[in-house]
Amino acid sequence: MISITAIIKSKQENIEEVKNLVQNLVIQTRKEDACIRYDLHTTENVFIIWEEWKDQAGLDIHNNQPYLQDFIKQSESLVASPILVYKTTQSL
């Protein structure tokens, strides 16, 4: 299993637009066969996605989905800093 944490920090004036983009991303991604978990957590202008994938092949498919590529392009000018993505392993 592969775990990913993505942190998206919206510019204050773009919170609603980023929220809509992120929510669409979550809805679309949860339909993927290799997606075990794709949870969205928020606080003010920060959106955190906690992901779990069956395998690297499934994650690779996800990374090439048109809706993910669209999200990345559309959000570039709306975020306060580059999107941070961490591939992690469970410690305990």
N, C-alpha and C positions, 0 to 999 in steps of 0.2 A: 504494500500500500504506500502511496505517495501523499504527503501532506504539503499544502501550499498555504501561505498567508499572504494576502495582497492588501496593501494599505493605500487608499485613495484619499487625498486631501483636496477638497474642493475650495476654490476661491469663494469667499463669503457671498458674493453676488450671484454665484452660479449653483448654489446648493440644490435648489429644486430641479434644475436641469440635470445635474450630475446624479441626483437621486433617481430620477426617471430612467436615465441610461443604465445605472447600476441594477435597478430592479428588473429591467428588461433582460440584462445579461444573466441575472440569477435565474429567471424563469426559463430562458432558452437553454442554459447550461444544465439545469437539473434534468432535462430530457435526454441527455447523453448517456449511453450505455455504461461507460466507464466511470461515471460520476457517482461516488458513494455519498458525498456530502458537499454542499455548496451553501454555506450559511452566511448571511449578511448581518453584521453588527454595525451600529452607527452611534455617533455622538457628535452633535452639532454639525460641523462640516467634514468630519472624518468618517469614511466608510471602510470597514474591514471585512474582507471575505475570507472565510476559513474553508479550505477545500480539502477533500480527500478523494483520491483517484485509485482505481483498481490496479493500474500499471502505467508504465511510461508510455506505452503505445497509445493508450486512451488519452493521456495528457497531451501527447503530440497531436492527436486528432483535434482535441479541444483547442489547442493553440493555433490551429489553422482554420477554425470555423469563421465564416464570414461575419457573423454577429460579434465575435470577439475582436476581430480586426477592425470592424466598424466602430466598436466601443472605443478602442484605443485611439483611432483617428479623431473621432468626435470629441473625446474628452481632453485631448491635448491642450487646447486653449482654455479649458474650463477649470483645470486643476492648478493648485497653488505651488505644487512641486511634482517632480516625476513620480509616477506610480511605483511603489516599492513592492517587490515580489520576493518572498523568501520560501525556498524549498527546505522543509525541516523534517526531522525525525523525532519521534516521541522519546523522551529521556527516562521517564518514570511511568 
